[in-house]
Amino acid sequence: MKLKVKDITSFLEGMAPLSSQESYDNSGLIVGNREMEVTEVLLSLDCIEDTVEEAIQIGANLIIAHHPIVFGGLKQLNGKNYVERTVINAIKNDIAIYAIHTNLDNYKFGVNYEIAQRIGISNPRILAPKKNVLKKLVFFCPENDSDKVTQAIFEAGGGNIGEYSECSFESSGDGFFKPGENSNPTSGTIGAREKVNEKRIEVIIPVHKEGQIIKAMKEAHPYEEVAHDIYLISNVNQDEGSGMIGELEKPMEVGAFLTHIKEAFDCGIIRHTELVKKEIKTVAFCGGSGSFLLTNAKRAQADIYITGDFKYHEFFDAEKAIIIADIGHFESEQYTPHLILALLKKNFINFAFHLSKVNTNPINYF
């Protein structure tokens, strides 16, 4: 199977679109050409110098990493630090580097869903759903064609609300129009005002799929000019956002639960606040640096909040209402390459994907 970089990255972006990344992030194709044919793919948490060398050794010319090697702008490329040396070596060896970072964090079945599976969480749900990422599409259509057009919109990604799909609202009424001289009306006569029984149909659509949904609507609609309105709405999207929360199938004694976490994520240590809960049932968690979600975890009445990179003074913010368990940034996200591998294998069955053997954790424990 001959694949180009764009074939693989477009598939990933269909699930975790670049528009879903945070404003500070730099996800996407960092080095390389979208049209380049891919030999083999290396999957890693980070892309550093050793990762590029590993790609060279196994004959891979595309590295897909969770963390972007470039966050800020590069003004020079002279090899003075590991970032510049990594980029230079990738370019010299025709190796593309792609990052799928906070857009994968915010994906419903992304980084935090993988963590949920490792912990043993049932019914995981987004801890902090995103706002301003949904729109409402309202369009008008002849009654006899409404089912066909609506179905096209559903297939293009519209009409999803939480665990429900193909959601819409319809009302009936009369539509009026007068075809002009250069028009090609489906019904009616040029120059004469026409009355048609129509339906007004409302559907929720995700912002990042707006283009493909409008295209699908127009292709399925019988009219050459489709009357429609698009509204930005402030509703949260339950399928997109930061962190997750869920319940254990059975409550666990707090010490036993921390031991379970330490084993599941191979933690050198767990930094934690006072163990103010005797049992753990409701668990909140966020891969990477998640201290910004502590308020959400407390508001959701989680027993414990698991993440990485808590600073000293931030531990005080638990205020004996919740247990903070800092398992480490690397430790919380180390299985992300396995997640990416599983996603890719569903679509690219007979292609060579490799999990990196390079341990990129910069932190050691004595």
LINGIQUI-V732066 format. One record per residue. N is the residue number from 1. RES is the residue in three letters. OMEGA is omega as a letter, one per 20 degrees, with the letter a starting at -180 (none if undefined). D_LAST is the distance of its C-alpha to the last C-alpha in whole Angstrom. Layout:
BEGIN
n=N res=RES omega=OMEGA d_last=D_LAST
n=N res=RES omega=OMEGA d_last=D_LAST
END
This chain:
BEGIN
n=1 res=MET omega=r d_last=47
n=2 res=LYS omega=a d_last=47
n=3 res=LEU omega=r d_last=45
n=4 res=LYS omega=r d_last=44
n=5 res=VAL omega=a d_last=41
n=6 res=LYS omega=r d_last=43
n=7 res=ASP omega=a d_last=44
n=8 res=ILE omega=a d_last=40
n=9 res=THR omega=r d_last=39
n=10 res=SER omega=r d_last=42
n=11 res=PHE omega=r d_last=42
n=12 res=LEU omega=a d_last=38
n=13 res=GLU omega=r d_last=40
n=14 res=GLY omega=r d_last=42
n=15 res=MET omega=a d_last=40
n=16 res=ALA omega=a d_last=38
n=17 res=PRO omega=a d_last=40
n=18 res=LEU omega=r d_last=39
n=19 res=SER omega=a d_last=41
n=20 res=SER omega=a d_last=38
n=21 res=GLN omega=r d_last=35
n=22 res=GLU omega=a d_last=35
n=23 res=SER omega=a d_last=36
n=24 res=TYR omega=a d_last=33
n=25 res=ASP omega=r d_last=32
n=26 res=ASN omega=r d_last=33
n=27 res=SER omega=r d_last=34
n=28 res=GLY omega=a d_last=36
n=29 res=LEU omega=a d_last=37
n=30 res=ILE omega=r d_last=35
n=31 res=VAL omega=r d_last=36
n=32 res=GLY omega=a d_last=39
n=33 res=ASN omega=a d_last=43
n=34 res=ARG omega=a d_last=43
n=35 res=GLU omega=a d_last=46
n=36 res=MET omega=r d_last=44
n=37 res=GLU omega=a d_last=44
n=38 res=VAL omega=r d_last=41
n=39 res=THR omega=r d_last=40
n=40 res=GLU omega=a d_last=37
n=41 res=VAL omega=r d_last=34
n=42 res=LEU omega=a d_last=30
n=43 res=LEU omega=a d_last=28
n=44 res=SER omega=r d_last=25
n=45 res=LEU omega=r d_last=23
n=46 res=ASP omega=r d_last=23
n=47 res=CYS omega=r d_last=25
n=48 res=ILE omega=a d_last=24
n=49 res=GLU omega=a d_last=25
n=50 res=ASP omega=r d_last=23
n=51 res=THR omega=r d_last=25
n=52 res=VAL omega=r d_last=28
n=53 res=GLU omega=r d_last=28
n=54 res=GLU omega=r d_last=27
n=55 res=ALA omega=r d_last=30
n=56 res=ILE omega=a d_last=32
n=57 res=GLN omega=a d_last=31
n=58 res=ILE omega=r d_last=32
n=59 res=GLY omega=r d_last=35
n=60 res=ALA omega=r d_last=35
n=61 res=ASN omega=r d_last=36
n=62 res=LEU omega=r d_last=35
n=63 res=ILE omega=r d_last=31
n=64 res=ILE omega=a d_last=31
n=65 res=ALA omega=r d_last=28
n=66 res=HIS omega=a d_last=27
n=67 res=HIS omega=r d_last=26
n=68 res=PRO omega=r d_last=28
n=69 res=ILE omega=r d_last=28
n=70 res=VAL omega=r d_last=30
n=71 res=PHE omega=r d_last=30
n=72 res=GLY omega=r d_last=32
n=73 res=GLY omega=r d_last=35
n=74 res=LEU omega=a d_last=35
n=75 res=LYS omega=r d_last=37
n=76 res=GLN omega=r d_last=37
n=77 res=LEU omega=a d_last=35
n=78 res=ASN omega=r d_last=35
n=79 res=GLY omega=a d_last=31
n=80 res=LYS omega=r d_last=30
n=81 res=ASN omega=a d_last=27
n=82 res=TYR omega=r d_last=25
n=83 res=VAL omega=a d_last=27
n=84 res=GLU omega=r d_last=30
n=85 res=ARG omega=r d_last=29
n=86 res=THR omega=a d_last=28
n=87 res=VAL omega=a d_last=32
n=88 res=ILE omega=a d_last=34
n=89 res=ASN omega=r d_last=32
n=90 res=ALA omega=a d_last=33
n=91 res=ILE omega=a d_last=37
n=92 res=LYS omega=a d_last=37
n=93 res=ASN omega=r d_last=37
n=94 res=ASP omega=r d_last=39
n=95 res=ILE omega=r d_last=36
n=96 res=ALA omega=r d_last=36
n=97 res=ILE omega=a d_last=33
n=98 res=TYR omega=r d_last=33
n=99 res=ALA omega=r d_last=31
n=100 res=ILE omega=a d_last=32
n=101 res=HIS omega=a d_last=30
n=102 res=THR omega=r d_last=31
n=103 res=ASN omega=r d_last=34
n=104 res=LEU omega=r d_last=32
n=105 res=ASP omega=a d_last=30
n=106 res=ASN omega=r d_last=34
n=107 res=TYR omega=a d_last=35
n=108 res=LYS omega=a d_last=36
n=109 res=PHE omega=a d_last=35
n=110 res=GLY omega=a d_last=32
n=111 res=VAL omega=a d_last=28
n=112 res=ASN omega=r d_last=29
n=113 res=TYR omega=r d_last=31
n=114 res=GLU omega=r d_last=28
n=115 res=ILE omega=r d_last=26
n=116 res=ALA omega=a d_last=29
n=117 res=GLN omega=a d_last=29
n=118 res=ARG omega=r d_last=26
n=119 res=ILE omega=a d_last=26
n=120 res=GLY omega=a d_last=29
n=121 res=ILE omega=r d_last=31
n=122 res=SER omega=r d_last=35
n=123 res=ASN omega=r d_last=37
n=124 res=PRO omega=a d_last=35
n=125 res=ARG omega=a d_last=36
n=126 res=ILE omega=a d_last=36
n=127 res=LEU omega=a d_last=34
n=128 res=ALA omega=a d_last=36
n=129 res=PRO omega=a d_last=38
n=130 res=LYS omega=r d_last=40
n=131 res=LYS omega=r d_last=43
n=132 res=ASN omega=r d_last=46
n=133 res=VAL omega=r d_last=45
n=134 res=LEU omega=r d_last=48
n=135 res=LYS omega=r d_last=52
n=136 res=LYS omega=r d_last=55
n=137 res=LEU omega=r d_last=57
n=138 res=VAL omega=r d_last=61
n=139 res=PHE omega=a d_last=63
n=140 res=PHE omega=a d_last=67
n=141 res=CYS omega=r d_last=68
n=142 res=PRO omega=a d_last=72
n=143 res=GLU omega=a d_last=71
n=144 res=ASN omega=a d_last=72
n=145 res=ASP omega=a d_last=69
n=146 res=SER omega=a d_last=66
n=147 res=ASP omega=a d_last=65
n=148 res=LYS omega=a d_last=64
n=149 res=VAL omega=r d_last=63
n=150 res=THR omega=r d_last=61
n=151 res=GLN omega=r d_last=59
n=152 res=ALA omega=r d_last=58
n=153 res=ILE omega=r d_last=56
n=154 res=PHE omega=a d_last=54
n=155 res=GLU omega=r d_last=54
n=156 res=ALA omega=r d_last=53
n=157 res=GLY omega=r d_last=50
n=158 res=GLY omega=r d_last=52
n=159 res=GLY omega=r d_last=53
n=160 res=ASN omega=r d_last=49
n=161 res=ILE omega=a d_last=48
n=162 res=GLY omega=a d_last=45
n=163 res=GLU omega=a d_last=46
n=164 res=TYR omega=r d_last=50
n=165 res=SER omega=r d_last=51
n=166 res=GLU omega=r d_last=54
n=167 res=CYS omega=r d_last=55
n=168 res=SER omega=r d_last=58
n=169 res=PHE omega=a d_last=61
n=170 res=GLU omega=r d_last=65
n=171 res=SER omega=a d_last=68
n=172 res=SER omega=r d_last=71
n=173 res=GLY omega=a d_last=74
n=174 res=ASP omega=r d_last=76
n=175 res=GLY omega=a d_last=75
n=176 res=PHE omega=r d_last=77
n=177 res=PHE omega=r d_last=78
n=178 res=LYS omega=a d_last=80
n=179 res=PRO omega=r d_last=80
n=180 res=GLY omega=a d_last=80
n=181 res=GLU omega=a d_last=82
n=182 res=ASN omega=a d_last=79
n=183 res=SER omega=r d_last=78
n=184 res=ASN omega=a d_last=77
n=185 res=PRO omega=r d_last=77
n=186 res=THR omega=r d_last=76
n=187 res=SER omega=r d_last=79
n=188 res=GLY omega=a d_last=82
n=189 res=THR omega=r d_last=84
n=190 res=ILE omega=r d_last=84
n=191 res=GLY omega=a d_last=85
n=192 res=ALA omega=r d_last=85
n=193 res=ARG omega=a d_last=83
n=194 res=GLU omega=r d_last=81
n=195 res=LYS omega=a d_last=80
n=196 res=VAL omega=r d_last=78
n=197 res=ASN omega=a d_last=76
n=198 res=GLU omega=r d_last=72
n=199 res=LYS omega=r d_last=69
n=200 res=ARG omega=a d_last=66
n=201 res=ILE omega=a d_last=63
n=202 res=GLU omega=a d_last=60
n=203 res=VAL omega=r d_last=56
n=204 res=ILE omega=r d_last=53
n=205 res=ILE omega=r d_last=51
n=206 res=PRO omega=a d_last=47
n=207 res=VAL omega=a d_last=48
n=208 res=HIS omega=r d_last=46
n=209 res=LYS omega=a d_last=48
n=210 res=GLU omega=a d_last=52
n=211 res=GLY omega=a d_last=53
n=212 res=GLN omega=r d_last=53
n=213 res=ILE omega=r d_last=54
n=214 res=ILE omega=r d_last=57
n=215 res=LYS omega=r d_last=58
n=216 res=ALA omega=r d_last=58
n=217 res=MET omega=a d_last=60
n=218 res=LYS omega=r d_last=63
n=219 res=GLU omega=a d_last=63
n=220 res=ALA omega=a d_last=64
n=221 res=HIS omega=a d_last=66
n=222 res=PRO omega=a d_last=70
n=223 res=TYR omega=r d_last=71
n=224 res=GLU omega=r d_last=70
n=225 res=GLU omega=a d_last=69
n=226 res=VAL omega=r d_last=67
n=227 res=ALA omega=a d_last=67
n=228 res=HIS omega=r d_last=63
n=229 res=ASP omega=r d_last=61
n=230 res=ILE omega=a d_last=58
n=231 res=TYR omega=r d_last=56
n=232 res=LEU omega=a d_last=52
n=233 res=ILE omega=a d_last=51
n=234 res=SER omega=r d_last=49
n=235 res=ASN omega=r d_last=48
n=236 res=VAL omega=r d_last=44
n=237 res=ASN omega=a d_last=43
n=238 res=GLN omega=a d_last=42
n=239 res=ASP omega=a d_last=40
n=240 res=GLU omega=r d_last=38
n=241 res=GLY omega=a d_last=36
n=242 res=SER omega=r d_last=32
n=243 res=GLY omega=r d_last=30
n=244 res=MET omega=r d_last=31
n=245 res=ILE omega=r d_last=32
n=246 res=GLY omega=a d_last=33
n=247 res=GLU omega=r d_last=34
n=248 res=LEU omega=r d_last=32
n=249 res=GLU omega=r d_last=35
n=250 res=LYS omega=r d_last=34
n=251 res=PRO omega=r d_last=33
n=252 res=MET omega=r d_last=29
n=253 res=GLU omega=a d_last=28
n=254 res=VAL omega=r d_last=25
n=255 res=GLY omega=r d_last=23
n=256 res=ALA omega=a d_last=24
n=257 res=PHE omega=r d_last=24
n=258 res=LEU omega=r d_last=20
n=259 res=THR omega=r d_last=19
n=260 res=HIS omega=r d_last=21
n=261 res=ILE omega=a d_last=20
n=262 res=LYS omega=r d_last=16
n=263 res=GLU omega=a d_last=18
n=264 res=ALA omega=a d_last=20
n=265 res=PHE omega=r d_last=18
n=266 res=ASP omega=a d_last=15
n=267 res=CYS omega=r d_last=13
n=268 res=GLY omega=r d_last=9
n=269 res=ILE omega=r d_last=10
n=270 res=ILE omega=r d_last=14
n=271 res=ARG omega=a d_last=15
n=272 res=HIS omega=r d_last=18
n=273 res=THR omega=r d_last=21
n=274 res=GLU omega=a d_last=23
n=275 res=LEU omega=a d_last=24
n=276 res=VAL omega=r d_last=28
n=277 res=LYS omega=r d_last=29
n=278 res=LYS omega=r d_last=30
n=279 res=GLU omega=r d_last=30
n=280 res=ILE omega=r d_last=29
n=281 res=LYS omega=a d_last=32
n=282 res=THR omega=a d_last=32
n=283 res=VAL omega=r d_last=29
n=284 res=ALA omega=a d_last=29
n=285 res=PHE omega=r d_last=26
n=286 res=CYS omega=r d_last=26
n=287 res=GLY omega=r d_last=24
n=288 res=GLY omega=a d_last=22
n=289 res=SER omega=a d_last=23
n=290 res=GLY omega=a d_last=25
n=291 res=SER omega=a d_last=25
n=292 res=PHE omega=a d_last=29
n=293 res=LEU omega=a d_last=30
n=294 res=LEU omega=r d_last=29
n=295 res=THR omega=r d_last=32
n=296 res=ASN omega=a d_last=34
n=297 res=ALA omega=r d_last=31
n=298 res=LYS omega=a d_last=33
n=299 res=ARG omega=r d_last=36
n=300 res=ALA omega=r d_last=36
n=301 res=GLN omega=r d_last=35
n=302 res=ALA omega=r d_last=32
n=303 res=ASP omega=a d_last=30
n=304 res=ILE omega=r d_last=26
n=305 res=TYR omega=a d_last=25
n=306 res=ILE omega=r d_last=23
n=307 res=THR omega=r d_last=21
n=308 res=GLY omega=r d_last=19
n=309 res=ASP omega=r d_last=18
n=310 res=PHE omega=r d_last=20
n=311 res=LYS omega=a d_last=20
n=312 res=TYR omega=a d_last=20
n=313 res=HIS omega=r d_last=24
n=314 res=GLU omega=r d_last=24
n=315 res=PHE omega=r d_last=23
n=316 res=PHE omega=a d_last=26
n=317 res=ASP omega=r d_last=28
n=318 res=ALA omega=r d_last=28
n=319 res=GLU omega=r d_last=30
n=320 res=LYS omega=r d_last=30
n=321 res=ALA omega=a d_last=31
n=322 res=ILE omega=r d_last=29
n=323 res=ILE omega=r d_last=25
n=324 res=ILE omega=r d_last=23
n=325 res=ALA omega=r d_last=20
n=326 res=ASP omega=a d_last=17
n=327 res=ILE omega=r d_last=16
n=328 res=GLY omega=a d_last=15
n=329 res=HIS omega=a d_last=18
n=330 res=PHE omega=a d_last=17
n=331 res=GLU omega=a d_last=16
n=332 res=SER omega=a d_last=20
n=333 res=GLU omega=a d_last=21
n=334 res=GLN omega=a d_last=20
n=335 res=TYR omega=r d_last=23
n=336 res=THR omega=r d_last=26
n=337 res=PRO omega=r d_last=26
n=338 res=HIS omega=r d_last=27
n=339 res=LEU omega=a d_last=30
n=340 res=ILE omega=r d_last=31
n=341 res=LEU omega=a d_last=32
n=342 res=ALA omega=r d_last=34
n=343 res=LEU omega=a d_last=36
n=344 res=LEU omega=a d_last=37
n=345 res=LYS omega=r d_last=38
n=346 res=LYS omega=a d_last=40
n=347 res=ASN omega=a d_last=42
n=348 res=PHE omega=a d_last=42
n=349 res=ILE omega=a d_last=42
n=350 res=ASN omega=r d_last=43
n=351 res=PHE omega=a d_last=40
n=352 res=ALA omega=r d_last=37
n=353 res=PHE omega=a d_last=34
n=354 res=HIS omega=r d_last=30
n=355 res=LEU omega=a d_last=27
n=356 res=SER omega=r d_last=25
n=357 res=LYS omega=a d_last=22
n=358 res=VAL omega=r d_last=20
n=359 res=ASN omega=a d_last=17
n=360 res=THR omega=a d_last=17
n=361 res=ASN omega=a d_last=14
n=362 res=PRO omega=a d_last=13
n=363 res=ILE omega=r d_last=10
n=364 res=ASN omega=a d_last=7
n=365 res=TYR omega=a d_last=4
n=366 res=PHE omega=none d_last=0
END
